[in-house]
Amino acid sequence: MATTQERNQNRSRPTKSNSERRKRQAVHRKRLVALGMDEAVVALMSSKDVRDKLKRPAKVAKEFADKK
């Protein structure tokens, strides 16, 4: 008979490593810079703010296209 850990696939998923998380956050920051945001402003943003901005990339691009 299988144990709970073997049956429940959600509990046996691999955990995210810190290095993968840092790489992913760096990619997100580069995407915001590519959309037109200032690199200094992006560097000061928290990771949650970066993710929130990337939910609507067209809106970010339009907002910062006007400032150029």
C-alpha positions in Angstrom: 0.0 0.0 0.0 1.3 3.5 -0.9 2.0 6.1 1.7 0.5 9.6 1.7 3.8 11.0 0.4 3.8 8.7 -2.6 0.1 9.3 -3.5 0.0 13.1 -3.0 2.0 14.5 -5.9 1.8 18.1 -4.5 3.8 17.1 -1.5 6.6 15.4 -3.5 7.3 18.3 -5.8 10.9 19.7 -5.7 11.5 22.9 -3.8 12.7 26.1 -5.5 16.3 26.8 -4.9 17.6 30.2 -4.0 19.8 30.4 -7.1 16.9 29.7 -9.4 14.8 32.3 -7.6 17.6 34.9 -8.0 17.9 34.1 -11.7 14.2 34.4 -12.2 14.0 37.7 -10.4 17.0 39.0 -12.5 15.1 38.0 -15.7 12.0 39.9 -14.5 14.0 43.0 -13.8 15.6 42.9 -17.3 12.1 42.6 -18.8 10.9 45.7 -17.0 14.0 47.6 -18.2 13.3 46.4 -21.8 9.8 47.7 -21.4 11.2 51.2 -20.8 11.5 51.6 -17.1 14.6 53.2 -15.6 17.1 50.7 -14.4 17.7 52.6 -11.1 14.0 52.6 -10.4 13.7 48.9 -11.1 16.7 48.1 -8.8 14.9 49.8 -5.9 11.6 47.8 -6.4 10.7 44.8 -4.3 10.3 41.5 -6.1 6.5 41.6 -5.5 6.3 45.0 -7.1 8.2 43.8 -10.1 5.8 40.8 -10.5 2.8 43.1 -10.2 4.2 45.4 -12.9 4.8 42.4 -15.2 1.2 41.2 -15.0 0.3 44.0 -17.4 3.4 44.6 -19.6 1.5 46.6 -22.3 0.3 49.1 -19.6 3.9 49.5 -18.4 5.3 50.0 -21.9 2.6 52.6 -22.7 3.2 54.4 -19.4 7.0 54.8 -20.0 6.8 55.3 -23.7 5.2 58.7 -22.9 8.1 59.7 -20.7 10.7 59.2 -23.4 
